[in-house]
Amino acid sequence: MNKEDKFQYQLGYILTFLVSVLLTPLYAVVITFIRGLVFIWELIADIITFAPKAVYEYDKVWQRKYWDKEVDRINKLFDKNKKN
């Protein structure tokens, strides 16, 4: 192994150590911080929009059931009139 190869090996070893010891924890902190902000943002958005979404969905289901009953009632009237 010549002097230049030995230097590159030692430089790579030192850089690997620096990246693993210094940058990985910083990366973990930054990722945790970003994920925490996203979680808080989604939580606040869900708290604000939950009631309107729930009311909308309830109303949609109620209207569907109501109109299903109305269509059945109207169909029964037509069937009754056809028999007469």
Residue pairs with C-beta under 8 A, 6 or more apart in sequence:
1 9
